[in-house]
């Protein structure tokens, strides 16, 4: 919802947008939106656009906490908590994102566009060395969590098992829930009670991962030697979809082709998930990576996928962040568990993930900021929605494929690591 017209018409555009947003937001809060896709998409675009613009104009939030994305997520969540957004609308937004496929459409566009837009040689190189970077972040995060637990008296192993591992597990469904099942079997306890101890760590870890992403974005601007400005590895060129040619010549037919390519790759990943015990996103990344590495796809479709991914980022990121705030961020749950010692444990874990991933990444030829974000913070957040929030706060949405590798494949690695560690205690 950015204003790109000539200066003489900017005021008219601003007034028109403001009127539309006012009408739609008021209708939503009053429970008068039309049912279905048209009402929900209008509301989340209006709310996301307004809160994003507000966050970009609040100096200290923009400079130190990530700006618009932070305000969109927690502003919309606050509106739910105080009752400004009706529960029925909140449920409709959640269904729209999760069950009706808006999140899948968005992530698929970013995965296909970013991978197909990368240099082939650098894609292969980064794929080989990315898992050691993830491992560096995980090991450092668990050491920091254990050390923090020892310092505050909650116990070294207790902090690792009930704070460190859940935070680094890739969210709730693929992380904390199976972790609770594993722990419950070993300690002969009820998985529900185990999960209740893990859940606050996952929620707070996601919160601090988003804040840390904003801080890393600021750090990258102040210390440019640490940042690739969205590029993961040294020597990597910009994504095809960000080139001047693609930005100046917008072809609607190519965007349609990009939409078809991205959704087709997701379908391929979904079908493969019937044969292989992996998440469709992980299998989609594998499919796109193989196609890119072999060079069998024509440049036309690669550029179209990159263009479609850019459109999704520019047009719909604030809307999706509003969905995350409304349907997936429970401020009341966060408030119930906040205490200085617990926050210290969570911050120590997230800090360890950042330092470990950044340090190992730098040794292996990655930019430290990008390595910390993708292999560190995207392990510490809550899966797909957390990836979008973290990458948006850090202004690096093109790194979605590597964020998904962390969340999906890295999360599976945490389950194996947890099983091994539980066998030692």
Phi, psi and omega in degrees: 000034181279152180267116184240004182286172178298156183304326182295336182252001183297321181295318179296319178297316180299315180295321179295314178298317181299319180295314178301313182297319180298314181298312185292316181294317178297320178297319179295314181293334179272357180074028185247015179289149172295149181284158177092192187301315188297319180290317182293314183295322177296317183293313184290328176291320179293310182295314179298319180295317181293312182293325178295316178297321178297314181297326180287346181256357176267103192309306186289328176290317179296321186279331189236344185236005177103352173071230187308311182304319179297315182293321179297311184295306187276336174292314179292324177295321177296322178297325175292316184298323182268359175090009178290327176260120182300150180299324180296320179290321177300318178293321178296320179295316180298316178296319180299319182285311190271309188271330182265001165093009181296318179297317179297317179300317182293310183294321178299320179297318181289320180296307183294317181294318182288315181291316181290338178272356181276157170294135187297315182295319180289329176298313180296319181294315181293325180295323181292320188261359185288323182295321173300328177293317176301314181299320177299318178294318181295311182300314181294321179297316181292323177295316178296319179297314179297317179297318179295319177297321178296319183293323183266359174088010179272350176106137182295306183289325178300316180294321180294313186286323187253356175234303185298305182296316177299320180297318184273007187273359176089028175107200184269299188299318182260000184236282187296322182296306177294329175299317180298322178296317180296312182296320182298321180293322183287316184266005178057056181229178178274130182297331180295316179292325177294317180297324180296333177281331182276327189303316179300324179296319180296316182294312180292324177300319177298317180300310183286335175294320178294315179297318179297326178297318177296321178293321178293325177298319176294319179298319180296327177287325181281328181235084187296340179292341181268348189242143173262007181053045179100349177267135186281318185241153179294135181093356182282134176280167178294156179297143182307319183293349180263002183287158181297325181298314182290329181282332184269334181243093182265115183252116182297325178296321178293323177295322176296320177296320178297319176300315181294318180297313184295317180289328178294320177295323177294319177300319178298316177296322179296317180294321179294334181294343174287336182260328183240139184279058179229159179293144179305325178297317180297318180288327175297316178301319179298316180297312180297319180299318180294316180298316180293317183294325181275344177071026184275345182270133178300150180302327181304314183284326176298313180292326178294318179296319178296320179295318179295318177299320178295320178299315180299318180295311185290322188268328193236000179300310178302324179296316180292324176297323175297321176299318179297318179294319183286315190258345189229004180236108183257099182293330179295321178295320178296315183297329183292333187251000184289124171209156184300312179298319182292318177298323178299317178298315182293314180297321178298318180296312181296320178298318177299320178298318180295312183293315182297312181294319181295320181292310179295320179300317180296321179295332184260010175095010176268156169288130185302319181297311181294323177295317179297323182288310187282312184270345180256292185291328179282353166273332187268354182265192186257059172072217188301313180293323177294323177300315181296317180296316181294313182292326177292317179297330181266000181059045182220052183295337181292350180270014183306319180303319181284329174297319180290327174299317178297312185292320186269299183285322176295323177297322176296323178296324179295321179297319177295318180295318179297318178300316179295316182293322179296332178287346181266348184254000000 
